[in-house]
Amino acid sequence: MSSSLVHTLKHHFLDAFADDDNSVCSRVVPQKLENPRWVSRNDALANELGIDTKELASQASLKLLSGSQISDNLKPIAVVYSGHQFGVWAGQLGDGRAITLGEIAVGQDGELWDLQLKGAGSTPYSRFADGRAVLRSSIREYLCSEAMHGLGIPTTRALCLVDSDSPVYREKAETAAVICRVARSHIRFGSFEHFHHRNQPQALKALADYVINRHFPMWRNDTERYFKLLQNTVTQTAYMIAHWQAVGFAHGVMNTDNMSILGDTIDYGPFGFMEAYNPYLICNHSDSNGRYSFKNQPAIALWNLNALATTFSSLLPREQLVECLQQYEPQYLEHYRQLMATKLGLQNYKPDDEHLINDLLALMEKSAVDYSLMFRRLCDFTPSDTRIRDYFLQREQFDNWAKSYFNRLSLQALTDTARAEKMRTVNPKYILRNYMAQIAIEKAQDGDYTEVNRLLKIMQNPYDEHPDAEEYAGLPPDWATDISVSCSS
């Protein structure tokens, strides 16, 4: 791509809705950072988007993607939405520190992707906050969004990360950072809730039409288009949550304003990847009641989908809303069971495999076995291998499970070598453990960004061996248990 990034970006279609009453979004101007500097640039994503990596590395791109200098041909916007937070209606929210620069056309079909700056200053929806993001939380989101993509989970992405000398005050003084998020869409369940609860059915219909026109143009003239849109959100959300559960990912803040209408993982705050297996894991210390515990995520997703379906009541009859929602559980279970069967090296899920999966997880919970490490080691498990057995306190019970497991494997025509190879493509050797991100954060706060970029490469290919990163392939250090993550960022 020979033209500069600023000329590649187009006005965002939602900009047309930035009218006098700001019904959908507001035009905003990012606030400059003091001495912006690159922390990391995601060249792999740049190539996917058709952005020249040399152009991305330029000073012009640094100024643009830090929010320090915006061209006159761009009209950045912040989008309004509402939502339920921790199960309670929170009213109007919106992009309080996220500013969408514009759209970029990708590939031969010209699919549009948003480029959005998170932490670029206050907006009309900041609610008296400063609109900034701190370096520590920005590093976590930057790395995790790419880690999720590397794991094959639908997600927003991150093009680059910028540090600065601008001070930000949270529990203590920190530095402001800006992350450039890339997504097919940043429209949320809460976007629809906003207009429904304001009794603005025409605005809600316009929003639904916008989503359909942009992402599903083949439905544009379909009389069932709103049904298909809701149905797609249910299906894709079920698929996403199944992947979260299979890989051991806890989101931490599954508010309706943090749920994508396309079923992509969005808004990385106090997330966590499962270490010692604990279905009751709470990765957000602000979640005192455990509403968003790992175990609760599938049910919370359905709760959120119910809230979304309510907003479609002006577009669809109740029978169709119920029909869509009833598809969630069977689709989630189908996806999850197949994913877990694949993690065990089974070519196809069979009903009796439910016991095999659940019995292993129960044993892992009793012995606090590391989730990812266990499944990665299981790739090379043989009847004579005692290393995995030693993970368990109830060794006789594990032996009984292993006997059932090998009996099940014997029913499929797949050699141990072929099974191991397949299993290594679905059981990651590396996950973004909190302590790994913390090491990168502490170095970055001292001006050393090398670990951020090292982890980026590892997380983009988590199934590979990475011999130079073996220290990250084992159990976390003892001090990692003291890491606590909240919504403060």
N, C-alpha and C positions, 0 to 999 in steps of 0.2 A: 504494500500500500504506500504509494508515493506521497499522497497528500498528508498534511499534518492531522494529528488526532482531533484538534479543535474543529477542523473543517469536515472531518468524518462524522462527528456527532451531529445529530439532527434535533430539531425541536421535538420535545416529547409531545405525543398526541394529547395527553391529558392537559397540556398547556392551554388547549382550546377551552377548557372548562374553568380557567382562572378568571372568572368574570367578576363583576362588582361585588357580589355577595360571597365570593370565595366558596362556592358550594362544594367543590371537589378538591381544589388545591389553591395554593397561593404562590405567586412569584416571589422569589427570595434572592438575596445576594450573599454568597458565602463570605465569611470573615477571614481576613488574611492571618496567616501564621507568622510568627517571628522566627526567622531563619529556618525555613522548611528544608528537610533533607531526607533522602531516600533511606528507608529501613530495608525494604525489599521490593522487587518487581517480579511479578509472576509471568515469566517469559512464555511458559507453556500455555497459559490461558491467552496471552496476547496473540500467540500464533493461531489459536483456535478462533479468535475473534477477527483475525485478519489484520491485526495491528503490528506494524513493523517494530521489532524490539529496539532498534536503534532510535526510532522516533519516540518510543515509550521512555527511553532513558534520557531524552533531551531535557534541557532546562525549561523549555516551553511546556512540556508535559508535566514536569514537576510543579510548575506554577499553577497549571490548570487543575491537576488532580490533588493538589493540596488545598484548593479553593482560594489561592492567593491572587490569581489573576484570571478573570473570566472574560472571554471574548464577547464583543457586543452582539455577535450573531447567535449567542446562546441565551436562553431564558430559563434559568434553573427554577425548579418548583419544589415545594414541600406539600405533601398530600395529607388530607385530613382523614381520620378514621376514629372509631370508638372501640369499645370492647369490654368484655368481662375479664377482670383480673382476679385470680384466685377464687373464681366462682361468683364474684360480686360485680354488678354492673358499675363500671367506672366512668361512664359518660364519654364525652369527647376527649380524644387523645391526639394522635397525629404524629407526623414526622417532626419530633422535637429537636432532633439533631441530625437528621438525614435529609440531604438535599440532592434531588435528582438533576443531573446535568443535562441529560438528553438520552436519545436512543442511538444505537449503532446497528446497522444492518449486517448480518452475519451469513456467510455462505451463499451458494447460488440461488437459494430460494428467498434470500433477503430477510430471514427471520430477525425480528427486532429484539434487542436486549437493552435493558436499562443500565446506565452507568450512574451510580449514586455515591455521593460522598457522605460518610458517616463521621460526625465530629467536626463539621465545617462551620459551626456557629448556630446561633439561635434562629428560630423560625416563629411564625405566629402560633405554633403549637407547642412551644417549649415550656409553657407553664412556669414561668419565672426562673427556669434553669438556664445554664450558659450555652447549651447546645454543643458542648465539647465532649470529646471522648479522650480518655487517658491512654497512655501507651500500653500499659499492662493488659487492659481488656481488649485493646485493638490487636495486639499480638495474638491473644487467644482466639479471637474471631478469625483473623487472617489465616492462622494455621489450621483451625478446626474446619473451616469451610472447605479448605482444600483437602484435609484429611477425609472428610465425608465424601467428597467427590472421588477421591482415590479408592474409597471403599465401595463405590458404586451406588451411593445413596443420593437421591434427588436433593439438590441443595442450591442455595445461592453460592456465588463464587467470590473471589477477591483478586483484583487485578494488581493492586499495589498497596503499600503502607508507607506513610510519611510521618516522621518525628519532627519535633520543633523545640524551640526554647520558650514557647508561650506557656505561662504557668496556668495550672488548673488546680482548684482546691476541692478535695473530697475529704476523706478522713485526715489527709495531710496534703502538702503541696506536691503536685506531680506535673509532668509535662503533657501538653496537648498533642494528640496524634490524629491523623485522618486516614481512614481506610476507604479505598474505592471498591465498593461492592458492585457485582455484576449479576444480573438475574433476568430471567425471561419476564418476570413481573414481580413487583413489590405490593400488589393488591392482596389484601388480607380478608379473613372472615370479618374482621372488625370494620372494614371499609363498607361492607354491606349492612352491618349492624348500625352504622352511623345513620344512614338514610332511613332505615326501617324505624328506628326508635325516634327519629325526628319527624316521622310521618310524612316522608317525601318519596312516595312511590315512583314518581316520574324520574327523579334523580337516581333512584335505585335501579330502575329499568335502564336508564342511560348507561349506568356503570356496568350492568350485565351485558348490554349490547357492546360496550367497549371491549370487554374481556373476550366476548365471542368474535367480534370483528378482527381483533388483533391475533388471537391464538387459535381460533377455530372457525376460520372464514367459510369452511364447507358447511357450517350450520347456519350461516347468515340468514337464509330464507326458509329455514326448516321450522315448521310450526311447533316442533318439539325441542327447539333450541335451548330453552331455559331448563327443561327437564334434563337434557343431555349435559348441560353445564354443571348442574348440581350433582348429577350422577357421576360425572368425571371427577369432581372434587372428592366425592365419597370414595371412589375407587382408588384414586391416586393417594389420598390420605391413608387409606388402609395399607397400600403398598409401602408407603414411607414408614409408617409406624412398625410394620412387620420387619423392615430392615433395621430400624432402631433397636428393636428388641433382640433380633438375631445377632447383631454386632455388639450389643451391650452398651448402647448409647443412651444417656439420660439428658434430656433437654433442659430441665430445671424450671422453665417458666412458660408452660403451655397455655398462656392466656389466649383468648380468641384473637387478639390483635397481633399475636405471634404465629398465626397459622396462615399459610399461603393458599390462595384460591386455586393454585395449580398443584398443590401437594408437594411443594419443595420445602426442605428444612430452611427456616429463616430465623434471624435474630439469635445470635449466639451470645448468651450471657453466662449465667452460672451453670454451664454444662459439665458433664463428666462421663468418662468412659469407665465401664465396670472393671474393677480390679478383683479383689476378693469377691466371689459371687455372693450377692445379697440382693434378692428381689425387692427388698424394702429400701434400697439405696435412695437417699435424698441428697442431691448434689448441690442444693441451694440452701445455705443456712438461714435464709429469710423465710423458707417454707416450713414454718414451725409445726404445722399439722400434717405434713407429708402429702399434701394434695397431689403434688407432681412427682411422687416417688416413681422409681423405675417400673414397679409392678403396676402402677395406676395408669401408665401412659396410654395403653390401648383404650381403656374406659374413658379417660379424659378426652381423647380424640373424638370419641363418639359424642360425648357431652358437647364439645365444641361444634361438631357437625349438626347437632340438634339446634344449637343457637343459630347457626348459619341457615339451616332449613327454615327456621321461623321467619327469617328475613325474606325468603322466597314466597311467602304466603300471598303476596300481592301479584305474583307471577304464575303460581301453580296451585292447583287444588290440593287439599289436604291428602288425598289418596296418593297422589304422586310424590308428595314430600315423604310420606311414610314408606312408600315403595323404595325410594332412594336410600333412606336411612337403614332399611332392613337389609340392604346389600352389604353394609359395612362389616358386620361380624363374620359372615361366611367368607368374604373376600380376604379379610385380615387373617383369619385362621388358615385359609388355603395358602396364602403367601408365606406366613410364618412357618407353618409345618414343612413346606417344601424347602425353605431356606435352612431350617435346622436339620432336616434330613440330609441336605447337601453338605452341611458342615460335618456330619458324621460319615460322609463318604457313601451315602446311599443314593443310588441313581434315581429312585422314585419313592415318594412317600407312600406308605401303606398304613392302614388304621392301627395296626399293632405297634407301629413305631412311636405312637404317642407315649406309651409306657417307657419305651427305651429312652426317649428324650427327657421326659419328666423325672424318671428315676435317676438319671445322671445329674440333672440340675439339683435334685434334692440332696444327693451325696455331696455335690460341690458346695452347696450351701452349708451343710453340716460341718464340713472341714475348711470352709472359707478358701476354697481353691481359686486361684487366679483364673478368671474367665477366658481371656484371650490366650494366655500361655497354655492353658489346658487344651484348648481346641487345636492350637498349632502343634503341640506335642502329639496329639492324637493322630495327626497325619501319618506318622511313622510308627504307630503303635502296632505291636505284634504280640502273640500269646506269650512269648518268652521275655517281653520287655517289662521290667519291674519299676522303671523310673516313674511312670505315671501312678502306679499303685502306691508309691511312697508319698504321693500328695495327700492321700486320704487317711483319716483316722480310723474309719470303719473299713478296714482292708478286706475282710471277708465279704462284706456287702459289695464292695467294688469288684471283687473277683467274680461274684455272681452276676453282676451287671456285665462285666467283660465277657463272660461265657455267652450270655444272651446276645451281646453285640457281635461276637465273631460268628455265632450261629446265623445271625441275620445277614452278615456280610457274605457268608457262604452261599446264600441263595441268589446272588447276582454274579453274572459272568464278567468279573473285573479283577485283574491281577492286583496284588498288593501295591506294586509299583505304580500302576495306572491310577489306582485309588488315591495313593499318596499325592501324586501330581495334581489330581483334580482337587483334592482337599486343600492343598496349598494355595489354590487360586481363590478360595472362599474363606479361609481362616488366616487373617492377617498376622504377620510376624510383629508388626508395629502398630500401636495405637497411640493417640496423643494423650498420654497420661499427664495428669496435672503437674507432676514434678518436672516433666520434660519442658512443658511450657514455662514453668517457673524459672528454670535454669536460663532459658532464652530471655525471659523478661528481665531478670537481674543483670544479665550481661548487657542487654540493650539499654537499660537505665544507666549503665556506665559508659554508654557510647559504642559498645561492641555489638554489631548486628549479625555477626557471622553465624551464631547458633540459630537465629531465626531462619536464615537462608538454608542452613544445613537441615533443620527439621522440615522445612518446606519440601525439599527434595525427597526426604524419607517418606513424608506423609502422602506425597503424590503417588508413591509406589509402595504401599504398605505390605504388599504380598511378596516383594523381592527380599533377597537376603541381606543386602547392604552390610558386607563384612566389616566396614569401617565404623559401623554403628552398633556393634554387638552389645555395648553397655546399656543400650535402650531396649534390648530384646528380652531381658529377664524381669525378675520381680522388682518392684519399686523399692527405693531405700527406705529405711525406717522413718526418716524425717518427713517423708512425703505424707504421712498420716496427719501431720499438723496443718496441711494446707487447707484453707477454708475459702470458699468462693460465695459471693453474694451478688446482688443486683447492682451494687455500687460500682459505677464505672465512668 
